Amino acid sequence: MYTEAVLDHFNNPRNVGIIDDPTVLVQVGDPGCGDSLLLTLKIEDDRLVDIRYKIYGCGAAIATSSMGSELVKGKTLSEALAVGDADVIAALGGLPEEKEHCSNLIASALQAGIRQYLDSLRQEEAK
C-alpha cells in the first residue's frame, strides 16, 4: 500500500520541531480529516535556511510533511514556491489516491508562509 520512501519518512521524519525565533510561523489544517500542521521557517538572503514543523495527522501526513521539508530546505524562495503537491507525492514514489490530499498540508503551508514573508517585506519597503 505505501512505498518504502513513505514508510521511511513516517518512521524517521526529518525536520520535526519548532525553530526558535522563526522568520515565519504558519498553521494550516484540513478539517475534512483532522490533520493540522504548524510550520516554522528561517529565511536568510532569499533562501530557506531551516524548516521545522509539528504535524498532527495520519502516517501519510507525517511522511509528506517530512519529504516536503526535505525538498525545500536550502532552496531559494522562488524554488520553494514551485514545489507543489504533485512534487511531494512523486518524491515519495506515490501515495494511495485516498491519501493524496495529505500532501496539500506541507505545500499549502509553504506557499502561505513564503507569501506571508514576501508581503511583510513589501510592507517594510513601502514605509
C-alpha positions in Angstrom: 0.0 0.0 0.0 2.8 2.5 0.9 6.1 2.9 -0.8 9.4 2.3 1.0 10.0 6.1 0.9 6.7 6.8 2.6 7.4 4.3 5.3 10.9 5.7 5.8 9.6 9.3 6.2 6.8 8.1 8.5 9.2 6.1 10.7 12.0 8.6 10.6 10.5 12.0 10.0 13.0 14.7 9.1 13.0 18.4 10.4 10.4 17.8 13.2 10.2 20.6 15.8 9.9 24.3 16.1 12.6 26.9 15.2 13.5 29.3 17.9 12.8 32.8 16.7 11.5 31.8 13.2 11.2 34.3 10.4 7.7 32.8 9.6 5.3 30.7 11.6 2.1 29.5 9.9 -0.5 26.9 10.8 -2.8 25.1 8.3 -5.3 22.3 8.7 -7.6 20.0 6.8 -10.9 20.0 8.6 -12.1 17.1 6.5 -9.7 14.6 8.0 -8.5 16.5 11.1 -4.8 16.9 10.1 -3.0 20.0 11.2 0.5 21.4 10.5 2.4 24.1 12.3 5.3 25.2 10.1 8.3 27.4 11.1 10.7 28.8 8.6 14.1 30.6 8.9 14.8 32.7 5.8 18.1 34.4 5.1 19.2 36.1 1.9 16.1 34.9 0.0 16.8 31.3 1.0 15.1 28.8 3.3 18.0 28.0 5.6 15.9 26.0 8.0 12.4 24.5 8.1 10.7 22.7 11.1 7.2 21.5 11.6 4.8 19.9 14.1 2.2 17.6 12.5 -0.9 16.1 13.8 -2.2 13.6 11.4 -2.0 10.2 9.8 1.1 8.4 8.6 0.8 9.9 5.1 0.5 13.4 6.6 3.7 12.8 8.6 5.5 11.3 5.5 4.5 14.1 3.2 5.5 16.8 5.7 8.9 15.2 6.2 9.5 14.8 2.4 8.2 18.3 1.7 10.5 19.8 4.2 13.5 18.0 2.7 12.5 19.1 -0.8 12.7 22.8 0.0 15.4 23.1 2.7 18.2 25.2 1.4 16.2 26.3 -1.7 15.6 29.9 -2.7 12.1 31.2 -2.0 11.1 31.0 -5.7 12.4 27.4 -5.9 10.4 26.6 -2.8 7.3 28.2 -4.1 7.5 26.0 -7.2 7.2 22.8 -5.0 3.6 21.6 -5.1 1.5 18.6 -4.0 2.5 16.5 -7.0 6.2 17.1 -6.4 5.9 15.8 -2.8 3.8 12.7 -4.0 6.3 12.0 -6.8 9.3 12.2 -4.4 7.7 9.6 -2.1 7.1 7.3 -5.1 3.3 7.8 -4.9 0.5 7.6 -2.4 -2.8 5.8 -2.3 -5.4 8.1 -4.0 -7.3 8.5 -0.8 -4.2 9.9 0.9 -3.0 12.3 -1.8 -4.7 15.2 0.0 -2.2 14.9 2.8 0.5 16.5 0.6 -1.7 19.6 0.5 -0.7 20.4 4.1 3.0 21.0 3.6 2.6 22.5 0.1 -0.1 25.0 1.2 1.8 25.8 4.5 4.9 26.6 2.5 3.0 28.7 0.0 1.3 30.6 2.8 4.4 31.1 4.8 6.6 32.3 1.9 3.8 34.7 0.7 3.4 36.0 4.3 7.1 36.7 4.4 7.2 38.4 1.0 4.2 40.5 1.9 5.9 41.7 5.1 9.0 42.7 3.0 6.8 44.7 0.7 5.1 46.4 3.6 8.5 47.3 5.1 9.7 48.7 1.7 6.6 50.8 1.4 7.3 52.6 4.7 
